Amino acid sequence: MAQSVQNLKTQSPLDPTLPTFRSGAVARMAGMPVSTLRIWEQRYQAVGPTTAPSGHRLYSAADVERVMLLRHLTQHGHAIGSLAALNVEQLQDLARTRAEAETAASTKPLVRSAPFCIVVVGQAMAQRLRRSAVSGRWARPPQIVGAYDSLDEAVQAAAGQGDTPIDLLLWHASDLQADAVTDLKAAQAAWRARELAVAYRFAGAAARDALVNAGASVVREPSDDGALVAWLSSFGSAPVFAGSAPIGAGTASEPDHGIDRRLFDALALGTSALPTPRFDDTALTRFASLSSGVACECPSHVAELLMQISSFESYSASCANRNPADAELHGYLQRVAGTARLLFEAALERVAVAEGLALP
């Protein structure tokens, strides 16, 4: 299935058939291991990349589109063997039909004889699930059996809870490491959870692959409440419908609108330590819910951005360093993220005053 790469110079750079991307890049874009991509090529002939003179496999933009469609459909229960022979148009039709069916199913409540029971690891996620804007989307909201700060705490809390299994163990992590699999499986065993779900903010491919191979559904944390509910409703036929409920706003005292002096020190990106975060994820999640009943959604957006930036700051600090230069780069990224965090903390304060909302 390999094509000749002669006369590539005569092709337009906009030609979707132009071989451009190496297998590692394609796998990252599709969110899958390179080894799986190779199996799809060699065993199922699902995609046919070009072989360059160097021996590297090169993929065109059209190839990438096909791989991402295949990845999307296999993640929703379709077998790669049944998809491999379909062309792009047929794959697109199949994806469209599935999406329409999901939309239709989400517009009416489903009946479930017993509550959908979950254990949440991550107080911010538990707080988010309890918000009316989220819980109101379920015909019957899931029952949060317990909410814990860490996987270790969840394991300890499982003692004495009886032998009744729960439906889902949901772990919310700002960043992921590959060695977290052991702790996650221990928590699953302790609670006898039927399914595992992991929502993260930042993670490397190795960590994601390790958790997926351990049987977890792993996604980057959905910022949209509807997307979060749609993902969680895919576990154990959790009843869900499209809807939302407003939440009232609080009041705020009048703080200083000027930029804090510590921002000027941080912007220099020098060597002094950055101040610690002013708000944790739980407080920011609570604050984000306050804007759902008002016209302006900026308070919610600023709070969500602040959580993302704080998570990247933490992720940069925990990245493995290959050499001194790599360590210096990660330190720089951590400091850039920390500086951005300070700016957004000041922005959150100003937005709260403008909208009459109570600060976290």
N, C-alpha and C positions, 0 to 999 in steps of 0.2 A: 504493500500500500504506500510505500515511500515514493515520493515524487523527486524528480531531478531538480536541483537548485541552480542549474545553469541558466544564464540570461536573466538573473534576478535584477540586474542593474537596469534592464529595460522596462521593468514593471513600475507602475505608479506607486509612490509611498502610501497612497490612500487605498490601494487595492486590498480588499479584505482577504484575498487569498495569499497575500505576501507572507511568507514564513518569517516570523519576528520573535515570538516568545519561546523561551526554553521551558522545559517541563516543570522545573521548580517554580517558576513564576506563574504558570497556569494552575498548578496545584494550589498555590497560595490564594490566587484569585477565586478559585472554586471552593476553598476551605476544605481541602481533602489531602490525604497523604499522597506523596508521589508514587508510592508503591501501588496504591489503588488505581491510579491513573495508568500505570504500566499494565496492570492486569486487564483493565478495560481495553487497552490497545491490543495486547498480545493474545488474550484468551477470547475476547468477544469482538475484536475488530470494530469497536464502537467509534473510534476516531482514528484518522490516519495522518499523522504528522509527516513533515518533510525531514529527510535525513541529510544533514549538512555534510560537507567534505570532512569536517572535524569529527564526525560521528555523533554529534549532538542532535537530538530530535527538536525540530523547530515547528511551532504552531502558528497558524494564521489567526487573524481576528475571528474569522468564521469558525475555525476549530475551537477557539476559546468560548464562543457563544454556545456551540454544541456541547462542550464539556460542562458548562455551567447549567444548561438545561438538564442534562443527564444527572448531574449532582442534585439539582433541585428535586427532580422526580424520584430519584432513589431514596432521598431523605423522607419522602412522603409515601413510602411503601411499595413503589414499583421496582420490579427486579431488573437489573441491568441486562440480563439475557433477553427480556421481552422488549427492551428499548433500543438495543444496539443496531437493529436493522432499520429503524425509523429515520426519516430525513428530518431536517430542522423544522419544516412546516408542520409535520405530524407531531413532533415533540412540543412545539408551541401550542398546537390545538389541545393536546393532552393536558398541558400545564394550565391552559385557560379553562378547560372543562373542570379540572380539579378545583381551581380558585373560585369558579362560579358556584360549585357545589358547596364549598366551605362557606361562602358568603350567604347562600340561601339557608344553610343549616344554622348560621349564627344569628339569624333574624328572628328566631322563635325559641322559646324555652324548651329544654329537653327534660324528660322525667328521669329521675334517679331515685331509687328506693332508699338508699343510704347516703349520708353526707360524704363528700369527697374530702378525706382527711389528709392533711399535709403537715410536715414538720419543716419549719423554715430556719435555716442557719444564716443569720444576717438580720439584725434588727431593722435596718433601713428598708429591706424588702418586706419584712413583716408589716412594718408601718404603712408601706405603700399598698399592700394588699388589703389592709383594713380601711383604706380611704373609700368614701362613698363613690368617688369617680371610678374606682376599680371594682369594688365589691358589688356595686349596682349593676354591673354588666352581666353578672351571673343570675340565672333564674333561681338558683339556690347557691349562695356563696360557699366556697370551700370552708371546712372547719380547720382552723389553725390549731393543731394539738399542742404545739409548743414553738417558741421562738428563742433562738440562742445566738450568742455572740460568735461561737466557734464550733468546729466539728468536734473537738474534744469535749466541750461543754454539752453538746448534744448527746454524745455517747454516755457521759456520766448521768445525764438526766433520764436516759432511757430505762435505767434500772428501776424496777418496781412499777413500771407502766403496764404490766400484764403481757399476754402473748398475742393480743390482737394486732395484726399487721396494719400499717398505714398505707395509704395509696401512693404517696409521693414524698420524697425527701428533696427539698429545694435548697440549694446552696447558692448564696449570693456572695461573690468574691470580687474585690476591686482588682486583684491580679491573681494569676494562676501560676503554679509551679508543677512540674511533672510529678514530683514526689507526693503531691496531695492525694494521689489515687488511694494510697493505703488508708489515710484518715477518712476519706469519703466512703470507702467500702466498709470500714469499721462502723461508721455511723449508720450506714444502710443495714448492716447486720444487726446492730443494736436495736433499731426500730423496726426491723423486718419490713422495710419499705419495698413495695413492689416495683417502683420506678425511681430513677434518679434524674434530677434536672439541675443544671449548673448555668447560672447567668453571671457573666463576667464583664469587666470593663476593658481590661487589657490582658493579653496573654500571648505567649509564643506558640508556634505551631506544634512544638514537641509536647507542651502541656495540654493543648487542646486534643491532640491525637491520643495521648495517654488516657484522658478521661473518656473520650469517645470509645476507645477500645475496651474500657472498663464497663461499658454499657450505659453511660450517661448521655442524656441529650444536652448538648453544650451550645449555647448561643451567646453572642454579645448582648448585654442587657438592653432590651427594647426601651427606648425613651418614650415611646407612645403607649399610653395605657391600653388602647385597643389591641395593639400588637402583643403586649404582654399577656393579656387575657386570652387572645387567640392561641398563643403558644401553650399556655398552661391548660387550656381546654382540650388540647390534643392528648392529654394524659388521662387514661381511664374513663373516657367519655364524660368528662366534667361538664355539667350543663352550663351553657353560656348563651347570652343573647346580646345584640348590639344595643347599647344604651349608656346613659351616664346620669349622674346626679350632682347637683351643685353643692358647694361647700361654702359656708359663710366666711367672711373675712374678719380679722381682728383689728386692733388699733396699734399704733406705734408712737413712741415718743420721738421728739425731734432731735436727731443726732447731728453732728458736725458734717456738712457736705464736703468739706475739703478733704483732699487725699492725705491719708495718714503719713507722717514723716517716715515711717518704716518702709513705705513703698519706694521712696527715693533711694534709700539705702539698698533695697533689694534690686532695683532696676540697674544698678551698677554691676550686678552679677559678680560681686567680689567674693571674698572668702569668708565673710562673717556668716554665722548661722541664720537661716531664715526663721521667722516666728512660726510657731506651731499653728495648725489650722484653728480658726475661731469656731467653726461649726462642724459637727460630725454628720454622717450620712442620715442618721435617724432624724435629726433636727431639720436638715435640708429637705428631706422627703416630706416632712410635715409642712414645712413652709411652702413647698411646691404645690401642695394641695389647696392652699388658700386662694390661689388665683383662678381656680376652675370656675368660680361663679361670677367673675368679672370679665369685662370686655378685653382688657389687655392681658395677654399671657406672658409678658416679659418676666414677671416674678418667677413663674414656673421654669421658663427657659434658662434664666440666669442661675437658678438653684441647680438645675440638671447639669448645666455646663460646669458649674463649680464642683459638683461631685465627680464628673469625668476628669477634670484637671487634677483634682486631689488624688484620684486613683492613679493617673499617669505619673504623678510625682512619686507616689509610693512604689509603683511598678519600676520606675527608673532606678530607685534606690536599691531594689532587690535584684536587678538584672545581674546575671553572671558575667564576670569580666575575663576576657581572654588574655589580656595583657595590660600594661600600664596605660597605654594610649586609649584602650577600650574603656578602662575605668574612668579616665578623665572625661571621655565623651559622655558616659552615663551620668557622671557627676554634673556635667554641664546641662544635660537634658533635665535632670532633677531640679536644678536651680532655675532654669527657664520656666518649668512647670510651676515651681513654687512662687516665682514672681508673678506669673499669670494668676495663680490662686489668690495672691494678695490683692491684685487689681479687681478680681471678680468679687472678693469679699467686700471691698469698698463699694463696688457697683450694687451688690445685693442690698447693702445698707441704704443706699440712695433710692433704689427702686422701692424698697419697703416704705420709705417715707412718702414717696410720690403716690403710692397706691393705698396708703393708710393701713399697712399690714404690720403685724407684730413680728419683730425679728426672731430668728430661731433662738 
